[in-house]
Amino acid sequence: MNYAPYSPEWHRKRYLKEALDSYLDDYVDNEVILNDILDILYERSECSYNDFSRTLDLESRIHANK
């Protein structure tokens, strides 16, 4: 996909391309690339889940104190 120059989509694609180019230029094994991507996604999911849990706990406490 081609995005308008300097649009948010264009920047995201450029950052992703630069990261992938770095892995490929360094001849990193595909398995390492996949594991790194999965680690990043897992960390993001864990952080999101923790935020959700804190918010849910706060909401429960608010409803309990009504």
Rosetta blueprint (number, residue, H / E / L):
1 M L
2 N L
3 Y L
4 A L
5 P L
6 Y L
7 S L
8 P H
9 E H
10 W H
11 H H
12 R H
13 K H
14 R H
15 Y H
16 L H
17 K H
18 E H
19 A H
20 L H
21 D H
22 S H
23 Y H
24 L H
25 D H
26 D L
27 Y L
28 V L
29 D L
30 N H
31 E H
32 V H
33 I H
34 L H
35 N H
36 D H
37 I H
38 L H
39 D H
40 I H
41 L H
42 Y H
43 E H
44 R H
45 S H
46 E H
47 C H
48 S H
49 Y H
50 N H
51 D H
52 F H
53 S H
54 R H
55 T H
56 L H
57 D H
58 L H
59 E H
60 S H
61 R H
62 I H
63 H H
64 A H
65 N L
66 K L
